[in-house]
Amino acid sequence: MTDPSRWIFDKERLTLTLRWEDKEYEVNLERCTTSAKTLDWIMQVASKASITNHAVGLFVRELERLLDPQATMCSMGENKKPINVKKVNAGNTK
């Protein structure tokens, strides 16, 4: 199994895509509007046998960079209202 090196962010579509060998896995960030929905995506990615632990860790780092979930979704262990991903990511130029 080849370990993919990174997730590719598409700012226009608000997606993170992992591509390796002949496979592709895409996550629509507009579906990551709450801490529960974001955790569900993390668990979905982690459950894929063909996605390595390293790639799961990189996915979590990308979520941190792009959505700042601790500040926007669940600071101090408390759930917040659903976020607007377009607004959260508007200032992100990476």
C-alpha positions, 0 to 999 in steps of 0.5 A: 500500500502506498502512503499518500503524502497529502490532502489536496484542498480545493478552495472553490469547491471546499473539498479535501481530496486524497489521491493515491494509486488508482484511488481517490477519497473526497470530503466536502467541507461544507458537510463539516459544520458541527463538531459531531459531523466533523468527527463523523468524517474523521471516523469515516476516513479512519475506517477506510482500510486503504487509507493509512494512519498517516493520511488520517493524521494529515486529514485532521491537521488539514481540518485544524488548519482550514476550519479551526474546529476547536475555536469554531465548533467546540471550544472548552468542550462545549458544542457551538452552533453550526458554522458556515464553512465558506465564512470560516475559510474566507480568510484562508489563502493556502 
